[in-house]
Amino acid sequence: MSALSRGLISRLRLLSINSGASHSVTSSSYSSSSRTNASCYYFFRAFSTQDLTQASDGSLPASSIIEAKPGTMSSNSRRTGVIAVKCGMSALWDKWGARIPITVLWVDDNIVSQVKTIEKEGITALQIGCGQKKEKHLSKPELGHFRAQGVPLKRKLKEFPVSQDALLPVGTEIGARHFVPGQYVDVTGISRGKGFQGVMKRHGFKGMPASHGASLSHRSGGSTGQRDAPGKVFKGRKMAGRMGGKQRTVKNVWIYKIDPARNLIWVKGPIPGAEGSFVFIKDAMYKRLNKSAILPFPTYFATDGEDTDKLEPLVADLGEVDPFMIGD
């Protein structure tokens, strides 16, 4: 269901509740004029650009302001994610000399480009913009969207569902310090396209025998159907076809290091996508952070007088034994 449909349904629901209350309440405090004002408010609320809430006395509601200030994260809180650019692969070595792949991600100028609330769109979400783009490379609807929100032109947009207490005002900057070293995140990207591939590369099939009469069928997929009954190939059969080029999510990716000065994030292991492609990073769904560490909520806010260009990189606590050092 689209955001527009959810917004219209929530608006109709509020109108029905309000009309039902108007028939049941007969006190003088809830006059016909106030019922008319409230009905008009909910009707025109769908076309408003401000986030309003109804006042407790039944009068026309006042504007609710979303402030950019630190808060307390609860067990039901859900923070926004960020958009990053995959820079490339690196490597570290553990104490046994084994190679551990490291992927470097660049959080390129992320800002909040739109705020969606229950009152207007029917959901609570933040639209994040990443990078820069020239005006001549944008379509008219995209250009009108950025001008209406009053934010710079962005190259990539992504909407992240958040909880009510994690909303941020439009224009809030989100950097690499939105995450902390040692936490786990889920990274989503478009995998590399490999074209049309056979079953051995695409699905990991063993292949046919290399001798004893297996002529010209060494990399074949074997039988794909049955006899006359049912006389067809069932849907979902693993066969040759296009490989890669699909959205994939790698869960529970460990953050090794963060460089606040350059907005770089080092994560352990490979992630989907080619170099220069966009990936979406958000807090891990199934593997939570250690209780001793605290995530900045709803995001990290720089203190007064803090020089971000001179900040040192932050490295995860590796414990007593560093797993990335070669043992003697």
N, C-alpha and C positions, 0 to 999 in steps of 0.2 A: 504494500500500500504506500502511495506517495505521500510526501509531506503535506501537499495541498489537500489531499483527501482526508488525512488525519486532522488537519486544521479545521476543515469544514465540519467534520463529524463532531469534534469537540465543541465547535461553536453552536451547532444545532442542539447538542446535549445541554449546554449551558442555558440556551434559550428555553428549552422545554422545562428544565428545572425551575428557571425563574418564573415562567408562566404558571407552573403548578403551584409554586409558593404564593403567587399573587392571588389565586383563587381561594387558598386555604387560610391566609392571614387576613384578618379583618380589623386589626388594631389601627389606630390613627397614625402611629409612627411610620407605618408602611403605606403611604398615600399612593394615589393613582399617578401622580406626577413623578414620584420616585421610580415606580414600576416602568413608566414610559422611558425615563432617562436610562435606566439599566438595560432595557431592551434595545434601545438605540445604541447604547455603548457596545453590547455584544454583537450587534449587527455590523457596525462600522469598525469593530476591532480587527476584523480580518484584513482590512485594507489599511491599517495603521502601520507605521514604521517604528513606534515606540512600544516598550514593554510596560504595560499597565497592569495593576492589580486592583480588585474591588475593595473599597473601604468597608470597614466593619459596620458603619452606621447606615449602609445602603445607599449612600450618595455616590456621585461619580468618582471613580477611583483615581488615585494619584500615581505618578510614575515611580517605578521601582528601579533603583540605580544599581547596576552591577559594578562593584568596586574591585580594583586590582590590589588585593592585600592578602598577606599570608593567612591561612586558616588551619584548622585541625582536621586531619583525615580520619574518617571513620571506616568501619569494616565494609560499609555499603558505598563508600565513595568511589568514583570512577574518574580518573584523570584523562585529559586529552592526550593524544599522541602527537608525533611530529613527522615531518617529511624530510628525508635525507637523500643525499646523492651518494651512490656507491663509488668510492674513489679507486679502490683496488684491493689487492690481497697482499698480506705480509706473512711472516712466520716467526714463531718463537720456538724454543726447544725446552723440553722438560728435563728433569734431573736424570732420566734414563737415556737422554739423547734423542728422543722421538720428536718429530716435527709437529708443531701445533699450528694450524692455519689461523690467521687473524685477518679480519676484514675491517677496513677503515671506511667510516661513513662521515659525510660532511653535512651538518645541519645548516643549510644555506638560507639565512635571513627569514626565519619562520615568524609570521605574525598572524593574529586572529583577524580574519577578513569578514566574518559574519557570525552572529550569535542567533541561535534558534531556541525559542522558549516554548513552554506548554501553552501560554496564552495566545501565541500567534501561529506557530507551525504545528503545535501538538506534540513536540518532542523537545528534549534538551540536548543540544549538540553544538559543537564549535566547528566552524569551517576554517581550516588553516591554509595559508598561502605560502608558497616557497619560491625563492629565486626572483629574477626580474625578467621582464619582457617588454619589448617596444610596443608602442601604441599601434603601429602599422601591422603588427603581426597578430593582433587581437581582432576578434569578430565584434560587431556592434553590440550584441547582447552581453558579451564578456566585458567590454569597455563600459557599458552602462551599469553593470553590476559593481565594478570597482569604483566608479564615480559615485554611485548611490551610497556605498558604504564609506567612502572617503578614505580609502586605503591605496597604497601604491599598486602599480600593475604587477601581477604575479604570474609566474610561468606555470605553476602547478597548484591545484586546489584539491583538498581532501577533507571530507567531513568525518569527524570523530564523535560518536555518542558519548556524553558525559553525564554525571549526576548533577542535581540542582545546585549543590554547594561547590561544584568545580567550574562554574561558568566564569568566563573572563570577558572584559569589555573589548570592543573592537579596537584594533591597533596594538594590542599587547604583544610584546616581543617574547618569543620562546626560543631559548638557546639549548646548547648541549647540556647545561647544568639542570635541565628539566629532569634528567636521570642522574643516578649516582653509581659510581663504580661498585661492582659486586652484585648488582641486582640483575634480575632476569627479565627479558623483554621478548615480545613476539614481533618478528620482522616479516612483512609482506612485500612481495615484488613480483614482477613478470619474469619467468624463467627464460633462459636463452632458447631461441628457436633453433632446432636442429634439422628441420626439414622432414622429408618422408624417410622413415627408417623402418627396418625389418623388426621381426619379433624378438630377436636376440638382443639387439641394442635397446629397443623400446621397452620391452617387458622382462628382459633377463632370461629368456628361454635357453635351455641347454643346447638345442640343435639336434640334428639327426646324426647317426653314426657316420664316421669318415670312411668306412669300408663295408664289405659284405653286402654289396648290391645297392647301397644308397647312392644312386646316380643322380647328380645334379640337384640334390635336395639336402645338402649338408646344413644349410641355415634356414631350412623350411620350418614352418610352424606346425606341420603335421595336419591331422584331420581336424576339420572345423565343423562338421555337421554329422547327421545320422542317416538312416535309410529313409524309406518312404514315409515312415512315421517318426518324427513330425515332418520330415522333408524340408527343413529350413535351418538356417544358422540363427541361434538364439542371440538376442540383443545383449551386448556387453562382452561378447567373445573377444579375447585378446588377439588382435591381428596387427598386421603392419599398417602404418599410417603416419600422420604428422606428429612429430615429437617436439615438446617444449612450446614456448610462446604462450604459456598459461599462467594465471595468477596462482602463486603458491605461498604458503605461510610456513616459516620455520619457527617452531615454538621453543620457549625456554632457552633463549640465546643469552649467554653470560657476557656482561659488560666488563671488560678488563681495564680500560683506561679512558679518561675524558680529558680533552684539552680545551678549557674554556676560552683561551685567547683566540684559537682558530676554529672553534665550534666543531671539533673532531671527536668521534667516538670510535674506540677500538672494541670490537666484539669478537668472541671466540667462535671460530668455525666459519664455514661458507654460508652465504645467503643467496637467494635467487636474484637473477638479474645480471646484465652485463655492466661493465664499467661505464659510468656516466648516466645510468638509469636511476629513476626515482624509486625509493623504497619507503614504506610506512612503518614506523616504530611506535609501539605502545607497550604499556606494562603487561607482563606475562599474566595470562588468565589462570594457569594451573600451578605455577610455582611462585609463591610470594617471597617478598624480601625478608631477610632476617630481622627479628624483632629489635635487635640492637641498633639497626640503621633506620633512618627516618627519611621518607621521600618528601621533597618540597611540594607543598600543596597550596593552591591548585597548580602552581608552577614556581620556579625559582625567581625571586625578585632581588635585583642587585641592591646593595646597601649604598647609602650616600657616600660619595668620595671613593668608591671602589673603582680601580683602574682595571678594566677587563683585559687590556692589552698586555698586562704584566703578570697575569695569573699563571701559576705553575700547574702543570698537568696533575690530575688526580688519578691515583692508581688504587685498584682494589686491594683489600687486605688479604694477603695470600697465606696468612698463618705463620706458624713456626718454620715450615719447610716450603721454600719457593718452588712450585711445580714447573716454573719456566727456566730454571737454572740447571745446567748440566752437572750431575754429581761427580765428585772427585773419584 
